[in-house]
Amino acid sequence: QVQFVESGGGLVQPGGSLRLSCAASRSIGSIYRMGWYRQAPGKQRELVATITNGGSTNYGDSVKGRFTISRDNAKNTMYLQMSTLKPEDTAVYYCKGLVAGTAYWGQGTQVTVSS
């Protein structure tokens, strides 16, 4: 079992940057794949990016080239560096990890991109 807590969300202007963090309640070294997902009002939750414990990454088409996912196993934390933010990036961002076949989600952090 694991708990995730996201932080770093907020209000940012278009073109700006934010870094989200996802802190885990236990070691994440054994969690093969972790990821960031987001959900905008009235829309389905969608993949933002995933990363394996070997460092392999995968990105949703809408964020490729603008977002970077990383993880620090020593700090039990995953990150999402977001750059060149657009209004359509506005959403609640969630982190997720799969442990022994069970998906665990954080509570989410709100990101609002607006002038």
HELIX and SHEET records of a PDB file:
HELIX    1   1 ASN A   73  LYS A   75  5                                   3    
HELIX    2   2 PRO A   87  ASP A   89  5                                   3    
SHEET    1   A 4 PHE A   4  SER A   7  0                                        
SHEET    2   A 4 LEU A  18  ALA A  24 -1                                        
SHEET    3   A 4 THR A  77  MET A  82 -1                                        
SHEET    4   A 4 PHE A  67  ASP A  72 -1                                        
SHEET    1   B 6 GLY A  10  VAL A  12  0                                        
SHEET    2   B 6 THR A 109  VAL A 113  1                                        
SHEET    3   B 6 ALA A  91  VAL A  99 -1                                        
SHEET    4   B 6 ARG A  33  GLN A  39 -1                                        
SHEET    5   B 6 GLU A  46  THR A  52 -1                                        
SHEET    6   B 6 THR A  57  TYR A  59 -1                                        
SHEET    1   C 4 GLY A  10  VAL A  12  0                                        
SHEET    2   C 4 THR A 109  VAL A 113  1                                        
SHEET    3   C 4 ALA A  91  VAL A  99 -1                                        
SHEET    4   C 4 THR A 102  TRP A 105 -1                                        
END                                                                             
